[in-house]
Amino acid sequence: FLLAEAFDKNYLTGDAQSQFTQGITASFAFSGAPIGTYLTDIDAVPGFGWNGGNHLEAIMTQKWLAVNGINAIESFIDHTRTGYPNLPVAITALYPHRPYRLSYPLSVFVAYSAHVPSLMQAVLFVQGSFWKN
C-alpha cells in the first residue's frame, strides 16, 4: 500500500493500481481468508475500489482494513495524515471529530516524567502532532 500511494502521488515511478491489488491480495493471504471475488466486487465502489474515484481514499481504506487489527498506531497515523478512511465519530463522543494525537502511555510518564509535557484531554482534539501542525 505504501508503494501504491507513492506511485499514485508520483513520488516514485510505477504502477499504483498493481501495487494496490498486490496489497489487498497480501492482506487476504496474511489473514488466511479467501479473496474470492472481492477485487471485482469492490472495483467501482467509491472509497474501496480502484475505479471508484479517489485513488488515495481507496488505498488508505484498504490499508486501514488490512492493518488496523495488526498495527492500530499506523492506522491512526495514516488516518490523521490523509483523512482516510472516512470514519464516523461515535454518537456519544464528547468532541465532533477524532483526536489529532494520542496521549503518552503511562510507561513514558513513569520513565521520563521530567520531559513529558502535561496535556489535558481536550488538547488531543485541538492540537496535532508536530508534523501535523
Secondary structure, DSSP 8 states (H G I E B T S, - for coil): -HHHHHHHTTSS-S-HHHHHHHHHHHHHHHHT---TTHHHHHTTSTTTSGGGS-HHHHHHHHHHHHHTTT-HHHHHHHHHHH--S-----TT-SSSS--SS----HHHHHHHTTTS----GGGGGT---TTT-
